[in-house]
Amino acid sequence: MMPNNSDPFEYIDENTKLLPEHEIRLPKMYRVIIHNDHYTTMDFVVEVLVSIFHKPAAEATMLMMDVHKKGRGIVGAYTLDIALTKIAQVHSLAKQRGFPLKCSYEEA
């Protein structure tokens, strides 16, 4: 019997096998990408970046211009469930407003 407040490994002999510690891994991250089109207004893209991705207005404007010039831009990296939720929110809001704005994701 093991006395109270003692080291629990004190009574383990060389024939006792300890279970390996479980490895704790961080979840995979996914980049959310917003795509340029010729119909969605710049103001709406900035609104999406501010309201859904919580970007400050100045950063959202710079990111929108980057998307406009390069055709796409990374708006953030999230776990898969959060990335998919944000993409669905963008598509839903764009549809409500009549814009074809699209987002996608890729593994980071």
HELIX and SHEET records of a PDB file:
HELIX    1   1 MET A   42  SER A   51  1                                  10    
HELIX    2   2 ALA A   57  LYS A   70  1                                  14    
HELIX    3   3 LEU A   80  ARG A   97  1                                  18    
SHEET    1   A 3 ARG A  72  TYR A  78  0                                        
SHEET    2   A 3 TYR A  30  HIS A  35 -1                                        
SHEET    3   A 3 LYS A 102  GLU A 107 -1                                        
END                                                                             
